[in-house]
Amino acid sequence: GKVVYLDFWASWCTPCRQSFPWMNDLQASYGKEGLVVIAVNVDHDHGLAEDFLQDNSANFKVLFDPHGRIAGQFDFRDMPTTYLIGRDGKIRYVHNGFYLNREGEYLSHIQTLLNERSS
């Protein structure tokens, strides 16, 4: 029954550094409306992910996927890639990369999903 913002990221990803503060804001602003932000790190070296998180705080759930078990269920090439999953559990939107000038589009997609009723 939640809307999930599922983000795949890596420590070497420059746009990911911009997306983390934005995802913190999303979780704070829309969490009570039913949004859950989950960021999945795909680094093989856990230490690199931890170093990234020291510099980029995450006020949302972070999972580590060094062997690609979660990532392997999705077909993506860009970092970061975000899947917006509706309350019905289906992927509704995919955002390849992270661009601050597309914030309005991202928010529109999130708001659309939050406004839908689960069936």
C-alpha positions as CSV (number, residue, x, y, z in Angstrom):
1,G,0.0,0.0,0.0
2,K,3.0,2.3,-0.1
3,V,4.6,4.2,-3.0
4,V,8.2,3.2,-3.3
5,Y,11.0,5.4,-4.6
6,L,13.6,2.7,-5.3
7,D,17.0,4.2,-6.2
8,F,20.1,2.3,-7.4
9,W,23.3,4.1,-6.7
10,A,27.1,3.7,-6.5
11,S,29.8,5.5,-4.6
12,W,31.6,6.7,-7.8
13,C,28.3,8.3,-9.2
14,T,28.6,12.1,-9.2
15,P,24.8,12.7,-9.8
16,C,24.1,10.4,-6.8
17,R,25.7,13.1,-4.6
18,Q,23.1,15.5,-5.7
19,S,20.2,13.0,-5.4
20,F,20.8,12.1,-1.7
21,P,19.8,15.5,-0.2
22,W,16.8,15.4,-2.6
23,M,15.8,12.0,-1.4
24,N,16.1,13.1,2.2
25,D,13.7,15.9,1.4
26,L,11.3,13.5,-0.3
27,Q,11.2,11.1,2.6
28,A,10.7,14.0,5.1
29,S,8.0,15.7,2.9
30,Y,6.0,12.7,1.7
31,G,6.7,9.9,4.1
32,K,3.5,10.6,6.1
33,E,1.6,10.4,2.8
34,G,2.9,6.9,2.1
35,L,6.2,7.4,0.3
36,V,9.1,5.1,1.2
37,V,12.5,5.9,-0.2
38,I,14.9,3.0,-0.5
39,A,18.4,3.4,-1.9
40,V,20.2,0.3,-3.1
41,N,24.0,0.5,-3.3
42,V,25.6,-1.7,-5.9
43,D,29.3,-1.2,-5.0
44,H,31.2,-4.4,-4.7
45,D,33.4,-2.8,-2.0
46,H,31.2,-2.0,1.0
47,G,33.9,0.4,2.3
48,L,33.4,2.7,-0.7
49,A,29.7,2.8,0.0
50,E,30.3,3.6,3.7
51,D,32.7,6.4,2.8
52,F,30.1,7.9,0.5
53,L,27.5,7.8,3.2
54,Q,29.9,9.6,5.6
55,D,29.8,12.5,3.3
56,N,26.2,12.1,2.1
57,S,23.7,11.5,4.9
58,A,20.8,9.2,4.2
59,N,17.6,9.8,6.2
60,F,15.9,6.9,4.4
61,K,16.5,3.1,4.1
62,V,19.8,2.1,2.5
63,L,20.4,-1.5,1.3
64,F,23.7,-3.0,0.1
65,D,23.7,-5.2,-2.9
66,P,27.4,-6.0,-3.6
67,H,26.5,-9.2,-5.5
68,G,23.7,-7.7,-7.6
69,R,20.9,-9.9,-6.3
70,I,18.5,-7.0,-6.1
71,A,19.9,-5.0,-9.1
72,G,19.7,-8.2,-11.2
73,Q,16.0,-8.1,-11.1
74,F,16.0,-4.7,-12.9
75,D,17.3,-3.7,-16.3
76,F,19.2,-0.5,-15.9
77,R,22.5,1.0,-17.2
78,D,22.6,4.5,-15.7
79,M,23.6,5.6,-12.3
80,P,21.5,6.5,-10.5
81,T,18.3,4.8,-11.8
82,T,15.1,5.2,-9.9
83,Y,12.0,3.0,-10.1
84,L,8.7,4.5,-8.9
85,I,6.5,1.7,-7.7
86,G,2.8,2.4,-7.2
87,R,0.7,1.3,-4.3
88,D,-0.3,-1.7,-6.4
89,G,3.3,-2.9,-6.4
90,K,3.8,-2.2,-10.1
91,I,6.6,-0.2,-11.6
92,R,5.0,3.0,-13.0
93,Y,7.9,5.3,-13.8
94,V,11.6,4.9,-14.4
95,H,14.0,7.8,-14.1
96,N,17.4,7.3,-15.7
97,G,20.1,9.5,-14.1
98,F,19.3,12.4,-11.8
99,Y,18.8,15.9,-13.1
100,L,17.9,18.8,-10.8
101,N,16.2,20.5,-13.8
102,R,13.7,17.6,-13.9
103,E,12.6,17.9,-10.3
104,G,9.2,19.1,-11.3
105,E,8.7,16.0,-13.5
106,Y,9.9,13.7,-10.7
107,L,7.6,15.3,-8.1
108,S,4.7,15.1,-10.5
109,H,5.2,11.4,-10.9
110,I,5.4,10.9,-7.1
111,Q,2.3,13.0,-6.4
112,T,0.4,11.1,-9.1
113,L,1.2,7.8,-7.4
114,L,0.5,9.1,-3.9
115,N,-2.9,10.4,-5.0
116,E,-4.0,7.0,-6.3
117,R,-5.9,4.5,-4.2
118,S,-4.6,1.0,-3.9
119,S,-7.0,-1.5,-5.3
